[in-house]
Amino acid sequence: MELNDITKELYTSSQRLSKGANELFTLAKEKAEAERDYRLALAKEIVLLKDSGQSVTLIGDIARGNCSDLKFQRDLAEARYTAGKELLESLQCQVSALQTILKYQESI
């Protein structure tokens, strides 16, 4: 690789890293909102089941089952956040490797 190519790739990766950090904030917000929505719906469902006279031992399982769509959205948001975080870590490794190559090329 030529020095010019390495610096271009380093710049591109740095830009992607910066953009990814902003996107990670959005994913974190979505994750928190999904968790809030699920917990709120679950609490409401538990109260409804309790008021309807449902057996106490079954309330938790039934309530979670009735809120399964929100739990899915919560889990999906968490997975997207984790994937975004891992992608940023991968980009950081790429930038670090490019910096090392650049430093080695400059010394030659």
VMD Tcl script that draws the C-alpha trace (Angstrom):
set ca {
  {0.00 0.00 0.00}
  {1.17 3.46 -0.76}
  {1.34 6.18 1.85}
  {-1.36 8.20 0.13}
  {-3.75 5.22 0.08}
  {-3.15 4.54 3.75}
  {-3.87 8.13 4.76}
  {-7.07 8.17 2.68}
  {-8.23 4.92 4.26}
  {-7.34 6.24 7.70}
  {-9.34 9.41 7.07}
  {-12.33 7.42 5.77}
  {-12.24 5.09 8.76}
  {-12.03 8.02 11.14}
  {-15.07 9.60 9.52}
  {-16.99 6.33 9.80}
  {-15.98 6.08 13.45}
  {-17.26 9.58 14.13}
  {-20.53 8.92 12.34}
  {-20.87 5.59 14.12}
  {-20.50 7.24 17.51}
  {-23.46 9.47 16.72}
  {-25.47 6.48 15.53}
  {-24.58 4.57 18.70}
  {-26.15 7.37 20.76}
  {-29.36 6.97 18.75}
  {-29.30 3.19 19.27}
  {-28.75 3.67 23.01}
  {-31.74 5.98 23.18}
  {-33.89 3.49 21.28}
  {-32.76 0.74 23.64}
  {-33.68 2.77 26.72}
  {-37.06 3.75 25.26}
  {-37.86 0.14 24.38}
  {-36.98 -0.96 27.92}
  {-39.18 1.77 29.38}
  {-42.12 0.88 27.13}
  {-41.86 -2.81 27.96}
  {-41.63 -2.28 31.71}
  {-44.55 0.14 31.70}
  {-46.76 -2.23 29.69}
  {-45.72 -5.16 31.87}
  {-46.62 -3.28 35.05}
  {-50.02 -2.33 33.63}
  {-50.67 -5.92 32.54}
  {-49.75 -7.25 35.98}
  {-52.20 -4.84 37.62}
  {-54.95 -5.82 35.16}
  {-54.39 -9.52 35.77}
  {-54.31 -9.01 39.52}
  {-57.56 -7.04 39.41}
  {-59.21 -9.73 37.28}
  {-58.51 -12.31 40.00}
  {-55.86 -14.28 38.11}
  {-53.84 -16.73 40.18}
  {-50.85 -14.91 41.70}
  {-48.41 -17.64 40.71}
  {-49.32 -17.27 37.03}
  {-49.54 -13.49 36.77}
  {-45.87 -12.93 35.91}
  {-45.78 -15.51 33.13}
  {-49.10 -14.46 31.62}
  {-48.19 -10.76 31.77}
  {-44.86 -11.38 30.02}
  {-46.64 -13.44 27.40}
  {-49.19 -10.70 26.81}
  {-46.37 -8.15 26.42}
  {-44.21 -10.38 24.24}
  {-44.20 -7.98 21.28}
  {-42.76 -5.20 23.42}
  {-40.25 -7.61 24.92}
  {-39.20 -8.56 21.39}
  {-38.75 -4.88 20.50}
  {-36.71 -4.40 23.67}
  {-34.48 -7.37 22.89}
  {-34.07 -6.25 19.28}
  {-33.07 -2.74 20.39}
  {-30.52 -4.23 22.77}
  {-29.08 -6.44 20.02}
  {-28.84 -3.49 17.63}
  {-27.05 -1.44 20.28}
  {-24.61 -4.27 21.00}
  {-23.95 -4.79 17.29}
  {-23.34 -1.06 16.82}
  {-20.96 -1.01 19.75}
  {-19.03 -3.99 18.37}
  {-18.87 -2.35 14.94}
  {-17.32 0.76 16.47}
  {-14.77 -1.38 18.30}
  {-13.92 -3.06 15.00}
  {-13.48 0.32 13.33}
  {-11.22 1.43 16.17}
  {-9.04 -1.63 15.58}
  {-8.94 -0.84 11.88}
  {-7.88 2.75 12.56}
  {-5.22 1.54 14.97}
  {-3.87 -0.93 12.41}
  {-3.79 1.74 9.72}
  {-1.95 4.10 12.06}
  {0.62 1.39 12.73}
  {1.09 0.76 8.99}
  {1.34 4.47 8.35}
  {3.95 4.89 11.05}
  {5.94 1.96 9.66}
  {5.71 3.29 6.07}
  {6.85 6.75 7.14}
  {9.90 5.31 8.88}
  {11.02 3.50 5.71}
}
mol new
graphics top color blue
foreach p $ca { graphics top sphere $p radius 0.5 }
foreach p [lrange $ca 0 end-1] q [lrange $ca 1 end] { graphics top cylinder $p $q radius 0.2 }
display resetview
